[in-house]
Amino acid sequence: MDSPITRIKGGVGAPRGFRTSAIACGIKNPKKKRLDLALIASDKPCTSAGTFTTNRVKAAPVRFSQTNQRKGSLQAIITNSGNANACTGVHGITDARAMADGVAKPLGLKRSEIGVCSTGVIGLPMPMNRIEPNYSKLIDNLGSKNGTDFAKAIITSDTHHKELAISFDLGGTRVRLGGCVKGAGMICPSMATMLCFITTDAAIPKATLQKAVDEAVEKSFNRITIDGDMSTNDTVLVLANGASGMHPVRRNGPRCRQFRKALDWLMLELARMIVRDGERVTKFVTVKVKGAKTYLDAKKVSEAVCKSQLVKASWNGGDPNWGRVIHAVGYSRARIREELIDILYDGIPACLGGLQAETDMDVLRDIAAQDEFDIEIHLNQGKADYEMYSSDLSPEYVDFNRSEYAYWKQARKDGLV
């Protein structure tokens, strides 16, 4: 970046003019008091931008928020964990609207200015009987120092909350960016199960902000995979309220480019946090494809390797099995020539020209045994590159995901099913 960044505390609550809140409603289990309903609101009108899952099965809050974002800009977001409100039909849309209505009037906003996001179990009706009595408490708790609680309220199978905030100079004005994410399973975003919320007190016109968000998502959340699954609820929402007092940035001007660099950096850091906290993962692997004929070829190769269950299983075992890597390269549908492919682990050759390199296997095993390592795949056919971030596949992941439907028992007690 042109301007050095400084890490600051506060997550999404760090930028000026934003207040956050998080409370426990027992959405998933009324006996547990974990934070599961959260709200973020700006004191000033915002411009907003977002990306949403491209899964054709979309959760009700995704459809609701997508419509509001397309028509105008959001100024507040209500979100919950424990229930995805997905595959819930017309009733799900009604519940999403009700959640927006529950906070809109007290905040002095219109329903169309509220974003709604949900994450959790798919197919269960929302327990609105536990949510609706808590809107007043949620709003009363709004404050500038609750960003971390907001981040904690959105997690599901994550082992910990994930947040980051920074400040940097933008055209002579010190501005702030704050963000948080959730996601540990069903991670293979194709836009962008993950949710990401970002706030900034910079002044960014709506179209300029949307373009910056689209590009940043493509460089970050669209380049991670844990298990190859894409959720019904994936959402990235960014709010900019201009509370820093700066003049709005001009599209493609120097301040715009500077803001994009900061947003790119923040989103990539958050995306990496998701992979490192993947469900029962033990490895964080960066796959770098170099020398492809085209950008699309490089992307195809990277995605094939990162999604291969055989490759991911070998990573879990600390096995530098380059044969599994090259076979994934071969079926990626990219234009490749076997005799030109080189594969390196942390810069050490495992395969040269499509053949076993002379590197001692113990050296490669030591690299693959590390918690983090890089794999470079040189196609030697052009100048296009692509980079992705992935994880291993562990026996514990399978065990963890064997059953989720115990939650239906609670739904029966609530009279929801």
N, C-alpha and C positions, 0 to 999 in steps of 0.2 A: 504493500500500500504506500501511497505518497505520504500520508500522514500516519505516524505511529499510533497504534491502538493501545488503550489501557483497559485491562479487565477490571470490571467493577462488580459490586454485589447487587442483588435485587431481581435478576431475571427479567420477566416481562413487566415487573413493576418499577424497573430502574429509570426508564425514560420519563421526563417530566410530563405532568398532566394525565398520567394513567394511574388508576387505582384498581386493586385486585382484592378478591375475597375467596375463601374456600371453607366449606363446612362439611360435616358428616350427616348423611341422610339415611344410611343403611340401604342404599339402592340395591346392592347385590345380596346383602344379608343384614337384616335389621339388628342382629345381635352384635355386629361389628361396628365400631365407631371410627373407621378410617375415613379420611377426607375423600369425598367422592362427587361433590357438586361445587363448581367454581365459576367465578364471574370476573371478567375484565372489562373496565369501562374507561372511556376517555372523557375528561372534563370539557374538551373542546371537540368540534366537528372534525372528522377524519377523512382522509382518503384511504381506501383499502384495496387490497389485491389478494387473490387467492388462486390456488390450484386444487383440483379435486380428483378423486380416484377415477380412472377410466374403466374400471370394472363395470360391466353393464348391469350388474345387480348393485344398486346404490341405496344406501341407508336413507331413511326419511330426513334426518338432519342435513345430509349432504345435498339432497334435492332442494330443501328449504333454503339453506345458506347460499347455494349456487345461484338460485333465483334472485335473492336479495343482492348478492354481489354483482350480478350482471346488470341489474336495474339501477344501482346506485352505489353508495359506500356504507360500510358498517361503522358503528361507533362503540359497540359493545358486543361481547361474546359470552354466552352461557354454555358451559360444557359439563359433561358428567362422565364418570367411569362406572363400570359394573354392568351396563346394559347398552348395547349398540343401537337399539331402536332400528334394527335392520330386518327386512323381510317381515314387516309388521303391517303392511297394507295401508289403506286410507287412515286407519286409526293411528298409525305411526306419524303420518303427516300432521294429524290433529294434535298429537302430543308435542311434536316439535314446535308447532305454532303456539301452543299453550305455554311452553317454556319461554318462548320469546315474549309473549304477552305478559308473563308473570314478572318480568323485569323491565319491560319497555316503559310503561306508564310511570312507575316510581322514579325512573331515571330521566323522565321527560323526553323520551324518544319514541319513534314510530316502530311498529313491528318490523318494517322493512330495513331498519337500521341495526337490527340485532342478528348476529350469527349464532347458530346453534350447532354444537358438535357433540357426538356421543361415541363411546367406545366400550366394548365389553362383549357379552354373550349375544350371539345372533339368534333371532327368531322369537325372542321373548318380548311380550308387551312391556312398556315402561311402567314401573310402579309409581304412577303419578300421585297416588295417595300418600307416598312418603316424600315426594319432591315438592308438591304444591304448598304444603304448610310452611315451607322453609324459605320462600322467596324474600320475605321481609328480613329474616336473619342474614341471608346472603348479602343483601344490599346494605344493611346496617353495619356489616363487618368490612365494607370496602375501605381500603387504606393503601398508602403508598409503600408499605413495607411487607406486604403479604405475597410477594412474587414467588417465594419458595413454597409456600403452602399451596398456591395455585398449581405449581409444577407437580407437587405430591398428589394432588387430587385427581390428576388425569391418568396416572399410571395404572396398569392392569397386571400383566405378568412381569413387568420390569422389576428388577431387584432394587432399584433406587431411582429417585427423581433426577432429571437431566435439565439443567438450565445454564445459561451463559448470558452475560451482559458486558458491553464494551462502550467506551467513549472515544471519540476521535474528532479532530478538527475538520470542519467542512466549510471551506471558503471563509475562514476566520471566525466561525462559530463552533463552539464545542457542542457536539450532538451525541445522543446516546442511542444504542440499539440493544434491545433485550429480547431473549427468546427462551422457549422451553419446548421439549419434545417428549412424546411417549412412544414406545414401540419396542418390542422384543421378539414377537412372533408374527407370522403372516407378513413378513417383510420382503417385498420385492416390488417396490412402488413403481407405478407406471404413470406418472404425472410429475405423483409424489408418493399390518395395521400399525398406521402411525398417524399421529396428530402433531402439528407444529403451529405454535403461536408466536408471532414476533411483533414487537411494538417499537416505534421510534418517534422521537420528538423532532425529527427533521421534517421539512416541508417539501413534499413530493407530489406533483400532480398525479392523478389517478392512472392515466395511460402510461406515464413514465414509470410509476411504481409497478404496474402490472408487468411491463416488459422486463424490469429488473428482477422481479420475482420469478417469472418464467425461466429466465436464463440461469438464475441462481439455483432453482430447483433441478434443472437439467444437469447442473454440475455437481449436485450433492445428493439429494434424496433419490434421484433417478439412477444413481450409481452405487446403490447399496443393495445387498441381498443377504438374507439369513437362511430362508427356507424355500424361496421361490414362489411363495404365495402372495397374492395381492388382495388386500382387504376391500370390504364394501364401504368403509368409512374414512379412508385416507383423505386428509385435508391439511392444507397449509394456508393460514390466514395471516396477513400482515396489515397492521394499522399504523398510519402516520398522521400525527396531529399538529405538527408544526410548532409545538409549545416551546421550542428552543429560541424562537424569535427570528430565525433566519428567513431570508427571502426564498421563495420556492426555487428549486433547481430547474435549470433549463435542460430539456431533453438533449442528450448527446454532448452537453457542455462538460467542462472539466470537473465541476462539482458533482454532476450526475455520474461520471465515470468513477469518481472517488467513492461515492455512496455505493455504487454497484460492487466495487472491490470489497468494501466492508461487509455488505450483505452476503456476497459469495463466501467470504471467510467464515462468517458466523454460521451460515447454513451448513457448510461443509463440516465444521467442528461438531455441530449438533448431529449431523448424519453419522459421523464416525462414532459418536457416543451411543447411538442406537445399535450399531453392529457390535461394539464392545460389550454391550449388555444384552446381547441376544439370548434367547432362551437356552440355557444350559450350554453355552458355547465356551470353548477353551482357547480358541485361536482367533486372531484378527489378521487377515491376509489381504494385502494390496496386490491386485493383479494389473500389471501394466503391459498393454499391447502396443508394440512399436513397429514402424515400417510397413504398415498396411497400405494397400492400394488406395483405399478410400476410408473416410471417417466411419461409414456404415460397416465396412468390413472389420475395422478395428473394434467397433462396438459389438458386432456379432460374436467375434472370438472371445472377447472379454466376458460377455454375458454367458456364453456356453460353458466356459471354464468355471465361472463363479457359481453357476446353478447346478453343476454336475454333482449328483449325490455320491458318485464314486470318488470324485476328486475331493469332496468335502470330508468323506469318511477317511480317506488317506491322511488328510491334514490332522484329523482327530487322533490318528495313530502315530503322528510324527513321522510318516512315511513319505519321503521325497519322490513319489511315484510319478515321474515325468511322463511315463507312458499313458497314464490316465489323462494328463493334461493335453498331450498331443492328440489323443483320440477325440477329445472334446473340441479341439481346434478343427479337426477334420470334419466333424458333423455340424459345425456352426453355420454352414452354407456361405461362408466368406470365401473369397477367391484366394487360395493359398497354393503353395508348392511345397510338398513334404520335404524335399531335399534342401530347402532354404531355411527351415525353421530352427531357431535357437531358443532354448529355454534355460533361464538362469534363476537360481535361488539366492536372494540377497547378493546378486552380482556374480555368483559362482556358477559356471556352466554345468548343467546336468545333461543337456542335449545340444549338440552342434550339428547343423546340417541334417537334422532329422535322425541323427544317430547318437548312441550313448557317448557322452563326453568322457574324458580320461580322469575326471575328478574322482578322488577317493570317496566312496559312498558314505563313509563315516562322517566326512565333512558335511555332506548334504543332510545327513540324518540329524546332526547337531543343529543345523539351521531350522529344519522342519520341526524340531522339538521345542523351539522357542514359542513364547506366547504370541509374538508378532513377527512376521517376516514378509518379504516382497517376492513375487514371482514376475519375472520379465519374459515376455514372449515376443521375440523378434521375428517378424514375418519376412523382412528383407525384400519387400516388393514395392515400397513407396515411402511416403513421408507422413502418413496419417497415424495418429496415436489415440489411445483411449485408456482410461484408468477407472477401475472399480474397486469396491471394498466389500469383502465377504468374510465368512466365518466357517468353522468346521461343523460337522454333523455328528452329534454324540449320541450314545445309547440313552443317556439321560434325557435328551430332547424327545426321543420317541416315548419314553416312559411318562414324561411330563404332559404330553399331548394325547395320551391314550383316552382320556375321558374328561368331558367338560359338562356333561348334562346332569350332574348332581344339582346344579342350580335350578333345574326345573322343579325339583321338590319344593323349594322355597316359593316358586311361582305358583304352584298349586295351593300352598297355604294362603297365599295372598289373593287367591281367586282369579288369577290372571289367565290361567289355562285350565 
